[in-house]
Amino acid sequence: MIGRADDGSDVIESSGDVPTADGLRFLERFALIMSESGYPRMAARVLAALLIADDGRRTAAELADVLQVGPSAVSGAVKYLMRVGMVTRERDPGERRDRYRVDQAAWYRAAASSDEVFRRFEEGARDGVEVLGTDTPAGARMDETRRFFAFLRSEVPQLLHKWNEVNARSARE
């Protein structure tokens, strides 16, 4: 439910970790970026709501409250996010409600698993080059596509290794 803060801005009233009006605006902007990148809109909003929670987790009721949506919208979004490995479900001892948590390693795993996708594009483009030949405009485009995905396959593992080093240094500081 939406209430009014002392300064006149809108806030969501809830018993959980409640985003400020600025936090809610950010949540919607970030969700829009994700949905424009291919995420289903409600899944993007749920993930953004989890990302901005201090402990990175919320119950389904808290998500519905923050997002001002019904339980079925949250349920479908959570199922999608769990299926793609972005969110995990957990329950604290003695609790009756599940909590959904952002999987911090999900972005890393998604990048690491991209090799299989890149390999398939590279092989498909290689097949196209064989069919079209490199001496045709279409074949030249397919060869550039093949080389691009071969490049990504060689560079992404190095980037992930570098990320691990940078992230470890940041954690120590």
C-alpha positions as CSV (number, residue, x, y, z in Angstrom):
1,M,0.0,0.0,0.0
2,I,1.3,3.5,-0.8
3,G,1.6,6.1,1.9
4,R,3.1,9.6,2.1
5,A,6.4,10.5,3.7
6,D,7.0,13.7,5.7
7,D,8.5,15.3,2.7
8,G,5.4,14.6,0.6
9,S,7.0,11.8,-1.5
10,D,5.2,8.5,-1.9
11,V,6.5,5.5,0.0
12,I,5.3,1.9,0.2
13,E,4.2,0.9,3.6
14,S,5.2,-2.6,4.5
15,S,6.6,-4.6,7.3
16,G,9.7,-5.6,5.3
17,D,12.7,-3.8,3.8
18,V,10.9,-0.9,2.1
19,P,12.4,1.0,-0.8
20,T,12.2,4.8,-0.8
21,A,10.4,6.6,-3.6
22,D,13.8,7.1,-5.2
23,G,14.5,3.4,-4.7
24,L,11.2,2.5,-6.4
25,R,12.0,4.7,-9.4
26,F,15.4,3.1,-9.7
27,L,13.7,-0.4,-9.4
28,E,11.4,0.4,-12.4
29,R,14.3,1.9,-14.4
30,F,16.5,-1.1,-13.8
31,A,13.6,-3.5,-14.6
32,L,13.0,-1.6,-17.8
33,I,16.7,-2.1,-18.8
34,M,16.4,-5.8,-18.1
35,S,13.1,-6.2,-20.0
36,E,14.5,-4.3,-23.0
37,S,17.3,-6.9,-22.9
38,G,14.9,-9.8,-23.1
39,Y,13.7,-10.5,-19.6
40,P,10.0,-10.9,-19.1
41,R,8.7,-7.6,-17.6
42,M,7.4,-9.0,-14.3
43,A,10.5,-11.2,-13.8
44,A,12.7,-8.1,-14.3
45,R,10.7,-6.2,-11.7
46,V,10.9,-9.0,-9.2
47,L,14.6,-9.4,-9.7
48,A,15.1,-5.6,-9.4
49,A,13.1,-5.7,-6.1
50,L,15.3,-8.4,-4.8
51,L,18.5,-6.6,-5.9
52,I,17.6,-3.5,-4.0
53,A,16.6,-5.3,-0.8
54,D,19.3,-4.9,1.8
55,D,19.8,-8.6,2.3
56,G,18.8,-9.5,-1.3
57,R,15.8,-11.4,-0.3
58,R,12.0,-11.0,0.2
59,T,8.9,-13.2,0.7
60,A,6.3,-13.4,-2.1
61,A,4.0,-11.2,0.0
62,E,6.7,-8.6,0.3
63,L,7.4,-8.7,-3.4
64,A,3.7,-8.3,-4.2
65,D,3.5,-5.4,-1.7
66,V,6.6,-3.6,-3.1
67,L,5.6,-4.1,-6.7
68,Q,1.9,-3.5,-6.1
69,V,0.9,-6.6,-8.0
70,G,-1.1,-9.8,-7.3
71,P,0.4,-13.0,-5.9
72,S,0.0,-14.8,-9.3
73,A,2.2,-12.2,-11.0
74,V,4.9,-12.7,-8.4
75,S,4.6,-16.5,-8.6
76,G,5.1,-16.7,-12.3
77,A,8.0,-14.3,-12.2
78,V,9.7,-16.2,-9.4
79,K,9.3,-19.5,-11.2
80,Y,10.9,-18.0,-14.3
81,L,13.8,-16.5,-12.3
82,M,14.4,-19.8,-10.4
83,R,14.3,-21.7,-13.7
84,V,17.0,-19.5,-15.2
85,G,19.1,-19.6,-12.0
86,M,18.8,-16.0,-11.0
87,V,16.9,-16.6,-7.7
88,T,16.9,-19.3,-5.1
89,R,14.2,-20.2,-2.6
90,E,15.0,-20.6,1.0
91,R,13.2,-20.9,4.4
92,D,14.6,-19.7,7.7
93,P,14.3,-22.3,10.6
94,G,10.9,-21.9,12.2
95,E,9.5,-19.8,9.4
96,R,6.4,-20.8,7.5
97,R,7.1,-18.5,4.5
98,D,9.6,-19.0,1.7
99,R,12.0,-16.2,0.9
100,Y,13.4,-15.6,-2.5
101,R,17.1,-14.6,-2.7
102,V,19.2,-13.1,-5.5
103,D,21.8,-15.6,-6.4
104,Q,25.0,-13.4,-6.4
105,A,26.9,-15.8,-8.7
106,A,24.1,-15.9,-11.3
107,W,25.6,-13.2,-13.5
108,Y,29.0,-14.9,-13.4
109,R,27.4,-18.3,-14.2
110,A,25.4,-16.8,-17.1
111,A,28.5,-15.4,-18.6
112,A,30.5,-18.6,-18.1
113,S,27.8,-20.7,-19.7
114,S,27.6,-18.5,-22.7
115,D,30.5,-20.5,-24.2
116,E,28.0,-23.2,-25.4
117,V,25.8,-20.5,-27.1
118,F,28.8,-18.9,-28.7
119,R,30.1,-22.3,-29.9
120,R,26.8,-23.1,-31.5
121,F,26.8,-19.7,-33.3
122,E,30.4,-20.2,-34.4
123,E,29.7,-23.7,-35.8
124,G,26.5,-22.5,-37.5
125,A,28.3,-19.6,-39.1
126,R,31.1,-22.0,-40.2
127,D,28.5,-24.1,-41.9
128,G,27.2,-21.0,-43.6
129,V,30.7,-20.1,-44.9
130,E,31.0,-23.6,-46.3
131,V,27.7,-23.3,-48.1
132,L,28.1,-19.7,-49.3
133,G,31.8,-19.5,-49.8
134,T,34.0,-16.6,-48.6
135,D,33.9,-15.0,-52.0
136,T,30.3,-13.9,-51.7
137,P,29.0,-11.0,-49.7
138,A,26.7,-13.4,-47.7
139,G,29.6,-15.8,-47.1
140,A,31.9,-12.9,-46.0
141,R,29.2,-11.8,-43.5
142,M,29.0,-15.4,-42.2
143,D,32.8,-15.6,-41.9
144,E,32.8,-12.4,-39.9
145,T,30.1,-13.8,-37.7
146,R,32.1,-17.0,-37.2
147,R,35.2,-15.0,-36.3
148,F,33.3,-12.8,-33.9
149,F,31.9,-15.8,-31.9
150,A,35.3,-17.5,-32.0
151,F,36.8,-14.2,-30.5
152,L,34.1,-14.2,-27.8
153,R,34.8,-17.8,-26.9
154,S,38.5,-17.0,-26.5
155,E,38.0,-13.8,-24.5
156,V,35.1,-14.5,-22.1
157,P,37.1,-17.0,-20.0
158,Q,39.9,-14.5,-19.7
159,L,37.5,-11.8,-18.7
160,L,35.9,-14.1,-16.1
161,H,39.3,-14.9,-14.6
162,K,40.1,-11.2,-14.5
163,W,36.7,-10.5,-12.8
164,N,37.5,-13.1,-10.1
165,E,40.8,-11.3,-9.4
166,V,39.2,-7.8,-9.3
167,N,36.3,-9.0,-7.2
168,A,38.6,-10.8,-4.7
169,R,40.7,-7.6,-4.3
170,S,37.5,-5.5,-3.8
171,A,36.3,-7.9,-1.1
172,R,39.6,-7.6,0.8
173,E,39.5,-3.8,0.8
